[in-house]
Structures are given as structure tokens and as C-alpha cells.
């Protein structure tokens, strides 16, 4: 990866983690920010997604991993309503940060390895009928699945908390 790619990747990662960690009042913008970032990356890197050979299988595996990570993230995310003010808060703790870091490393480590071991990477791709152009889209789709599960789960919890408030 180039220096500029590293810098943008780290800035985006930090923006996503730092804007969500802790106890924060629910804001739709904060919830949808990761989808906006993914829309940019999707438009940039998903022009021609190869689906021949084992590429489709790799995309399916990416979705499954993303879904699993999303559900794990939800386990570490809480939504609560302040009885005094009626405000709804999303609480994201250290467990979520660990999952975000693991997902980040799950993407970065293979890319760095491939960058520094091109012969082995090309041979592996050839042996397993994988087009190397699938790597970017696979990681974007994995992250998208993770974020959709997280956003949907938080939104559902926020609606439940708001409904409970209306019943009072």
C-alpha cells in the first residue's frame, strides 16, 4: 500500500472508531457515517467485480465473515434511554473497539503480505482461480455486511427504546 493509502485508511478507521466509542447521544448522522464512507470506497473500488473462477465464492465468504463480525459488534453495543431526559444513548465499549481493530487487521495484514510477496500471491491466485482484482471488492463487501448488521441492530434498539419511552 502506498503512504497516501495508509494515511487515508488510518484516518477513516480512527474516525469510525473515535466517533462511536463511549456513551454518546443517538444521532442518525453518526450511525450512517460508516455507510457514507463505504459508499465512497464502493464507488472507487467496485467498478468491475470479477465473478468467474472462485471469485464469487470469495465474495460469499466475505459477506458471511462481515455478517458474523456485525453480530459480534452488536453484542458489545448497548442502547439505553435516560429516564430523566428521555434522550437515547448508544454505548460502545472496548469490546467493539477490539472487534473493529481485528477487522481492520484482517484486511491490512493480507494486503501487506501480498504487496511484499508478489510471486507467491500470483501463484496462489492462479492455483485457486482467483482474480487479484477481487481483493478490494471482497473487503468492501465484508465491511458493508458488518456495518449493515451493526446499523440495523442499533436502529432497531433505538426504536425499541423510543417506543418504551412513549408508553410511559
C-alpha positions in Angstrom: 0.0 0.0 0.0 1.2 3.5 -0.7 1.8 6.1 2.0 -1.3 8.0 1.0 -3.4 4.9 1.1 -2.1 4.1 4.6 -2.9 7.6 5.8 -6.4 7.6 4.4 -7.1 4.1 5.7 -5.9 5.0 9.2 -7.8 8.3 9.3 -11.0 6.6 8.2 -10.5 3.9 10.8 -9.9 6.4 13.6 -12.8 8.5 12.5 -15.1 5.5 12.6 -13.9 4.2 16.0 -13.5 7.6 17.7 -16.9 8.9 16.7 -18.6 5.8 18.1 -16.7 4.8 21.2 -18.1 5.7 24.6 -21.6 6.8 25.6 -23.0 9.1 23.0 -26.4 10.5 22.4 -28.0 8.8 19.4 -27.6 10.8 16.2 -28.6 9.4 12.9 -25.6 11.0 11.2 -23.2 9.1 13.5 -25.0 5.9 12.7 -24.9 6.5 8.9 -21.3 7.8 8.7 -19.8 4.4 8.0 -22.3 3.8 5.2 -21.2 7.1 3.6 -17.6 6.1 3.8 -18.3 2.7 2.3 -20.3 4.4 -0.5 -17.1 6.3 -1.4 -14.9 3.2 -1.3 -17.5 1.2 -3.2 -17.7 3.8 -6.0 -13.9 3.9 -6.1 -13.0 0.2 -6.0 -16.0 -1.7 -7.2 -16.1 -0.8 -10.9 -15.6 -4.3 -12.4 -16.0 -7.0 -9.9 -14.8 -10.4 -11.2 -17.2 -13.3 -10.5 -15.5 -16.0 -12.5 -13.5 -18.9 -11.1 -13.6 -18.9 -7.3 -14.2 -15.1 -7.1 -17.9 -15.5 -6.3 -17.1 -17.9 -3.5 -14.7 -15.4 -2.1 -17.3 -12.7 -2.2 -19.8 -15.0 -0.4 -17.3 -15.9 2.3 -16.6 -12.1 2.7 -20.3 -11.5 3.3 -20.5 -14.3 5.9 -17.5 -13.0 7.7 -18.9 -9.5 7.6 -22.3 -10.6 9.0 -20.6 -12.5 11.8 -18.4 -9.5 12.7 -21.5 -7.3 12.6 -23.4 -9.5 15.1 -20.4 -9.7 17.4 -20.2 -5.9 17.3 -23.8 -5.7 18.3 -23.1 -7.9 21.3 -20.7 -5.1 22.6 -23.1 -2.2 21.7 -25.8 -1.1 24.1 -28.7 1.3 23.7 -30.3 2.9 26.7 -32.7 5.7 27.4 -32.1 8.3 30.1 -35.2 8.3 32.3 -34.7 11.9 33.4 -34.1 13.5 30.0 -35.7 10.9 27.7 -32.6 11.0 25.5 -31.4 7.8 23.9 -27.7 6.9 24.1 -25.6 4.4 22.2 -22.8 2.9 24.3 -19.8 1.4 22.6 -17.2 -0.1 24.8 -13.7 -1.7 24.5 -15.1 -5.0 23.1 -16.4 -3.1 20.0 -13.0 -1.4 19.6 -11.3 -4.8 19.7 -13.6 -6.1 17.0 -13.0 -3.0 14.8 -9.2 -3.4 15.2 -9.4 -7.2 14.4 -11.5 -6.5 11.3 -9.0 -3.7 10.3 -6.1 -6.0 10.8 -7.9 -8.9 9.0 -7.9 -6.6 5.9 -4.5 -4.9 6.3 -2.3 -7.9 7.1 -3.1 -9.9 3.9 -2.8 -6.9 1.7 0.6 -6.0 3.1 1.7 -9.7 2.8 0.6 -9.7 -0.9 2.4 -6.4 -1.5 5.7 -7.9 -0.3 5.3 -11.4 -1.7 4.0 -10.9 -5.3 5.3 -14.2 -6.7 3.5 -16.3 -4.0 0.4 -14.1 -4.3 0.2 -14.6 -8.1 0.8 -18.3 -7.8 -1.8 -18.7 -5.1 -4.3 -16.8 -7.2 -3.6 -18.9 -10.3 -3.8 -22.2 -8.4 -7.1 -21.2 -6.8 -8.7 -19.5 -9.8 -8.9 -16.1 -8.0 -8.6 -12.8 -9.8 -6.5 -10.4 -7.7 -8.9 -7.6 -8.6 -11.4 -9.3 -6.3 -9.4 -8.3 -3.1 -10.7 -4.7 -2.8 -14.3 -5.6 -3.5 -14.2 -8.6 -1.2 -13.0 -6.4 1.7 -15.5 -3.7 0.9 -18.4 -6.2 0.8 -17.2 -7.7 4.1 -17.2 -4.3 5.8 -20.5 -3.4 4.2 -22.1 -6.5 5.6 -20.6 -5.8 9.0 -21.8 -2.2 9.0 -25.3 -3.0 7.8 -25.8 -5.5 10.6 -24.5 -3.0 13.2 -26.5 -0.1 11.8 -29.7 -2.1 11.5 -29.3 -3.6 15.0 -28.6 -0.2 16.6 -31.6 1.4 14.8 -33.9 -1.4 15.9 -32.7 -1.0 19.5 -33.2 2.8 19.3 -36.8 2.3 18.0 -37.5 -0.1 20.9 -36.1 2.4 23.4 -38.2 5.2 21.9 -41.3 3.1 21.9 -40.7 2.3 25.6 -40.4 6.0 26.3 -43.8 6.7 24.5 -45.5 4.1 26.6 -44.5 5.9 29.8 
